Amino acid sequence: WEVEVAGSRWWSLGVAAESVERKRLVTLTPKTGVWSIRRDGDGFDAFTSPPSPLPTRHIPGRLGVYLSYESRTASFYDTDTKSHLYTFTGNKFTEKLYPI
């Protein structure tokens, strides 16, 4: 799927496992069942532990999220430039996943 983020300086986007805790603050990492990236003002990174900085020479206005249960990946692309931003690999998707 694709998401329009142009004009927003603060966002996070990705997928979350059905079992992710929703009633309290959790760290957004694959370990907690969340595979996502974020823009935090001038920062742009993947939610890993520690966070993985992404290239900031061009902050995307529209992002593509591509999820593959078969290859166990969650990938993010800048759809404006058709360029790859980040892929979470080696995941064990054992339950339903939802967009966040």
Z-matrix of the N, CA and C atoms (Angstrom, degrees):
N
C 1 1.446
C 2 1.514 1 108.76
N 3 1.321 2 115.24 1 165.39
C 4 1.458 3 121.44 2 179.89
C 5 1.523 4 109.41 3 -123.90
N 6 1.336 5 115.05 4 148.72
C 7 1.457 6 121.18 5 -177.70
C 8 1.526 7 109.05 6 -134.85
N 9 1.328 8 116.34 7 132.17
C 10 1.457 9 122.82 8 175.86
C 11 1.527 10 108.79 9 -82.87
N 12 1.345 11 117.74 10 122.45
C 13 1.463 12 121.83 11 178.79
C 14 1.529 13 111.86 12 -123.13
N 15 1.317 14 117.61 13 1.69
C 16 1.464 15 121.94 14 -178.69
C 17 1.522 16 110.64 15 -55.83
N 18 1.325 17 115.87 16 137.49
C 19 1.452 18 120.96 17 177.62
C 20 1.517 19 114.42 18 88.50
N 21 1.317 20 118.21 19 -8.49
C 22 1.458 21 121.82 20 179.33
C 23 1.526 22 109.90 21 -108.10
N 24 1.315 23 116.43 22 130.82
C 25 1.467 24 120.87 23 179.77
C 26 1.532 25 112.17 24 -96.97
N 27 1.337 26 117.57 25 -6.47
C 28 1.461 27 121.62 26 -176.75
C 29 1.523 28 109.01 27 -135.59
N 30 1.333 29 117.15 28 110.37
C 31 1.456 30 119.79 29 177.20
C 32 1.518 31 110.01 30 -159.52
N 33 1.318 32 115.51 31 159.26
C 34 1.465 33 122.44 32 168.33
C 35 1.520 34 106.59 33 -136.44
N 36 1.322 35 114.57 34 150.16
C 37 1.457 36 120.39 35 -170.55
C 38 1.515 37 108.89 36 -152.57
N 39 1.324 38 117.00 37 137.51
C 40 1.453 39 120.18 38 177.85
C 41 1.513 40 112.11 39 166.48
N 42 1.331 41 115.23 40 -145.76
C 43 1.458 42 121.59 41 179.15
C 44 1.527 43 109.50 42 -132.40
N 45 1.337 44 114.55 43 151.03
C 46 1.459 45 120.94 44 179.37
C 47 1.519 46 109.70 45 -133.38
N 48 1.320 47 115.81 46 142.51
C 49 1.457 48 121.57 47 176.37
C 50 1.530 49 109.65 48 -69.60
N 51 1.315 50 115.36 49 150.70
C 52 1.462 51 121.27 50 -178.95
C 53 1.531 52 112.23 51 -55.75
N 54 1.321 53 117.86 52 -32.48
C 55 1.466 54 121.70 53 -174.88
C 56 1.527 55 114.45 54 -83.83
N 57 1.329 56 119.04 55 -0.30
C 58 1.468 57 121.27 56 -178.08
C 59 1.528 58 110.37 57 -60.35
N 60 1.316 59 115.28 58 133.49
C 61 1.467 60 122.14 59 178.25
C 62 1.528 61 109.58 60 -60.82
N 63 1.321 62 116.46 61 127.37
C 64 1.471 63 120.33 62 -177.73
C 65 1.530 64 112.90 63 -113.38
N 66 1.312 65 117.18 64 -7.83
C 67 1.465 66 119.39 65 -175.20
C 68 1.522 67 112.96 66 -100.97
N 69 1.306 68 116.65 67 3.14
C 70 1.465 69 120.00 68 175.87
C 71 1.519 70 108.73 69 -148.95
N 72 1.313 71 115.27 70 165.17
C 73 1.458 72 121.56 71 -179.11
C 74 1.526 73 110.01 72 -70.60
N 75 1.321 74 117.56 73 129.22
C 76 1.456 75 122.20 74 176.59
C 77 1.524 76 108.87 75 -127.74
N 78 1.310 77 115.92 76 154.65
C 79 1.448 78 121.40 77 174.45
C 80 1.518 79 108.01 78 -74.16
N 81 1.322 80 116.86 79 129.46
C 82 1.463 81 121.19 80 -176.50
C 83 1.523 82 110.38 81 -87.11
N 84 1.321 83 116.50 82 85.70
C 85 1.460 84 122.03 83 178.64
C 86 1.529 85 109.03 84 -137.97
N 87 1.322 86 116.99 85 163.51
C 88 1.464 87 119.02 86 176.36
C 89 1.542 88 113.11 87 -55.72
N 90 1.322 89 117.00 88 -31.17
C 91 1.468 90 120.56 89 179.61
C 92 1.532 91 111.44 90 -61.34
N 93 1.338 92 117.26 91 -31.75
C 94 1.459 93 120.92 92 179.55
C 95 1.528 94 112.29 93 -95.76
N 96 1.348 95 117.04 94 3.36
C 97 1.455 96 120.97 95 177.43
C 98 1.516 97 114.23 96 91.82
N 99 1.341 98 117.05 97 24.42
C 100 1.461 99 121.83 98 179.43
C 101 1.524 100 108.92 99 -129.20
N 102 1.330 101 115.42 100 129.18
C 103 1.465 102 122.48 101 177.61
C 104 1.516 103 106.46 102 -120.23
N 105 1.342 104 117.18 103 105.33
C 106 1.466 105 118.71 104 -173.02
C 107 1.521 106 112.51 105 -152.08
N 108 1.328 107 113.63 106 166.11
C 109 1.455 108 121.82 107 172.75
C 110 1.523 109 107.42 108 -124.99
N 111 1.346 110 115.97 109 165.35
C 112 1.460 111 118.81 110 -178.35
C 113 1.516 112 111.54 111 -148.63
N 114 1.320 113 113.15 112 158.02
C 115 1.457 114 121.28 113 166.26
C 116 1.513 115 105.58 114 -117.05
N 117 1.318 116 115.50 115 128.95
C 118 1.455 117 122.68 116 -177.32
C 119 1.524 118 107.44 117 -128.04
N 120 1.322 119 116.29 118 79.24
C 121 1.461 120 120.29 119 -175.25
C 122 1.516 121 109.45 120 69.66
N 123 1.334 122 116.63 121 -113.67
C 124 1.462 123 121.00 122 178.29
C 125 1.525 124 112.63 123 -88.75
N 126 1.342 125 117.60 124 -9.03
C 127 1.459 126 121.53 125 178.66
C 128 1.517 127 111.59 126 -87.26
N 129 1.327 128 114.99 127 150.01
C 130 1.465 129 121.69 128 -178.17
C 131 1.518 130 105.93 129 -148.32
N 132 1.347 131 118.59 130 111.46
C 133 1.458 132 119.43 131 -176.68
C 134 1.523 133 113.06 132 -152.39
N 135 1.334 134 113.42 133 166.84
C 136 1.458 135 121.93 134 174.43
C 137 1.524 136 107.31 135 -90.95
N 138 1.343 137 116.23 136 139.16
C 139 1.463 138 121.14 137 178.58
C 140 1.525 139 109.08 138 -77.27
N 141 1.306 140 115.32 139 84.80
C 142 1.456 141 122.74 140 172.60
C 143 1.523 142 105.90 141 -118.03
N 144 1.309 143 117.45 142 -178.48
C 145 1.455 144 119.89 143 178.70
C 146 1.527 145 109.36 144 -124.69
N 147 1.349 146 118.09 145 104.00
C 148 1.467 147 129.07 146 -2.09
C 149 1.532 148 110.84 147 -74.09
N 150 1.349 149 117.39 148 168.64
C 151 1.464 150 120.36 149 179.72
C 152 1.524 151 112.17 150 -56.90
N 153 1.325 152 116.15 151 144.42
C 154 1.470 153 122.45 152 178.89
C 155 1.523 154 108.76 153 -102.91
N 156 1.343 155 117.79 154 110.40
C 157 1.466 156 120.00 155 179.48
C 158 1.525 157 111.21 156 -61.25
N 159 1.333 158 115.71 157 140.94
C 160 1.461 159 122.20 158 176.55
C 161 1.523 160 108.11 159 -108.32
N 162 1.333 161 117.81 160 157.93
C 163 1.469 162 119.91 161 -179.00
C 164 1.532 163 111.54 162 -59.52
N 165 1.327 164 116.12 163 134.43
C 166 1.459 165 120.10 164 -177.37
C 167 1.525 166 113.07 165 -112.65
N 168 1.320 167 117.58 166 11.10
C 169 1.465 168 118.43 167 179.32
C 170 1.525 169 110.77 168 -64.18
N 171 1.330 170 115.96 169 -24.57
C 172 1.463 171 121.73 170 176.70
C 173 1.523 172 107.91 171 -146.33
N 174 1.331 173 116.63 172 111.80
C 175 1.464 174 120.39 173 176.18
C 176 1.527 175 107.26 174 -83.48
N 177 1.322 176 117.99 175 123.04
C 178 1.473 177 120.89 176 -176.15
C 179 1.526 178 113.14 177 -63.05
N 180 1.312 179 115.05 178 149.97
C 181 1.459 180 121.73 179 173.71
C 182 1.518 181 111.54 180 -97.13
N 183 1.323 182 115.37 181 -21.89
C 184 1.463 183 121.31 182 179.62
C 185 1.527 184 107.56 183 -142.38
N 186 1.329 185 115.74 184 131.20
C 187 1.471 186 121.13 185 -177.27
C 188 1.512 187 111.25 186 -116.30
N 189 1.323 188 115.41 187 145.86
C 190 1.449 189 122.09 188 172.70
C 191 1.516 190 109.59 189 -108.40
N 192 1.322 191 116.25 190 135.86
C 193 1.464 192 122.54 191 176.08
C 194 1.519 193 106.66 192 -115.97
N 195 1.321 194 116.41 193 124.70
C 196 1.464 195 122.03 194 -177.96
C 197 1.519 196 108.95 195 -124.25
N 198 1.309 197 115.36 196 117.65
C 199 1.461 198 122.37 197 -176.61
C 200 1.510 199 109.14 198 -112.66
N 201 1.342 200 116.36 199 130.64
C 202 1.459 201 120.88 200 177.40
C 203 1.522 202 109.42 201 -129.56
N 204 1.338 203 115.36 202 110.02
C 205 1.467 204 119.36 203 174.87
C 206 1.526 205 110.07 204 -64.96
N 207 1.344 206 116.34 205 -38.41
C 208 1.468 207 120.92 206 -176.66
C 209 1.531 208 112.46 207 -62.89
N 210 1.332 209 116.95 208 -47.05
C 211 1.464 210 119.26 209 -179.34
C 212 1.528 211 112.51 210 -92.31
N 213 1.342 212 115.96 211 -0.12
C 214 1.471 213 122.45 212 177.04
C 215 1.522 214 111.97 213 58.34
N 216 1.358 215 115.56 214 46.81
C 217 1.456 216 120.56 215 -179.55
C 218 1.531 217 111.87 216 -130.68
N 219 1.310 218 114.55 217 151.99
C 220 1.464 219 123.13 218 169.21
C 221 1.523 220 105.20 219 -128.01
N 222 1.333 221 116.62 220 116.99
C 223 1.463 222 121.43 221 -174.55
C 224 1.522 223 110.79 222 -119.74
N 225 1.321 224 114.28 223 151.02
C 226 1.453 225 121.95 224 -179.17
C 227 1.524 226 109.21 225 -126.97
N 228 1.339 227 115.17 226 137.09
C 229 1.462 228 121.49 227 -177.23
C 230 1.520 229 110.35 228 -133.52
N 231 1.325 230 115.33 229 149.60
C 232 1.454 231 122.00 230 168.97
C 233 1.522 232 105.37 231 -85.29
N 234 1.320 233 117.69 232 108.32
C 235 1.468 234 119.78 233 -176.12
C 236 1.525 235 112.04 234 -74.92
N 237 1.348 236 117.22 235 -20.02
C 238 1.467 237 120.04 236 176.92
C 239 1.524 238 111.01 237 -65.08
N 240 1.337 239 116.00 238 -43.86
C 241 1.470 240 120.96 239 -177.22
C 242 1.531 241 112.57 240 -104.87
N 243 1.331 242 116.01 241 -2.48
C 244 1.472 243 122.03 242 -177.13
C 245 1.542 244 111.86 243 57.51
N 246 1.334 245 115.50 244 38.74
C 247 1.462 246 119.73 245 -179.14
C 248 1.533 247 111.21 246 -113.18
N 249 1.318 248 114.58 247 145.97
C 250 1.455 249 122.81 248 179.45
C 251 1.525 250 109.35 249 -74.33
N 252 1.345 251 116.56 250 136.82
C 253 1.459 252 121.12 251 177.67
C 254 1.521 253 112.02 252 -106.74
N 255 1.342 254 117.25 253 -48.65
C 256 1.463 255 120.10 254 -176.32
C 257 1.518 256 109.56 255 -166.13
N 258 1.333 257 116.25 256 147.00
C 259 1.467 258 122.07 257 173.44
C 260 1.517 259 109.55 258 -132.07
N 261 1.319 260 115.75 259 127.74
C 262 1.465 261 122.08 260 170.03
C 263 1.521 262 105.80 261 -86.63
N 264 1.328 263 117.85 262 124.52
C 265 1.465 264 121.80 263 -176.64
C 266 1.535 265 111.10 264 -118.10
N 267 1.342 266 115.34 265 164.88
C 268 1.458 267 121.27 266 174.97
C 269 1.515 268 114.26 267 65.67
N 270 1.315 269 116.68 268 29.16
C 271 1.464 270 120.90 269 -178.23
C 272 1.520 271 111.22 270 -82.36
N 273 1.309 272 116.04 271 152.88
C 274 1.456 273 121.34 272 174.78
C 275 1.516 274 107.54 273 -109.95
N 276 1.328 275 115.41 274 87.95
C 277 1.466 276 120.60 275 178.49
C 278 1.528 277 107.93 276 -81.61
N 279 1.330 278 115.63 277 95.00
C 280 1.469 279 120.01 278 -175.33
C 281 1.526 280 112.95 279 -107.94
N 282 1.330 281 116.48 280 1.62
C 283 1.462 282 120.10 281 179.00
C 284 1.522 283 109.87 282 -143.69
N 285 1.313 284 116.63 283 179.02
C 286 1.459 285 120.21 284 178.94
C 287 1.521 286 110.59 285 -63.85
N 288 1.323 287 116.04 286 143.82
C 289 1.466 288 122.03 287 176.78
C 290 1.516 289 108.75 288 -116.88
N 291 1.329 290 114.98 289 145.45
C 292 1.460 291 121.22 290 -178.93
C 293 1.517 292 110.42 291 -128.06
N 294 1.328 293 117.74 292 146.09
C 295 1.465 294 120.18 293 177.02
C 296 1.530 295 111.22 294 -68.52
N 297 1.309 296 115.41 295 144.53
C 298 1.480 297 120.20 296 174.72
C 299 1.528 298 107.64 297 -129.66
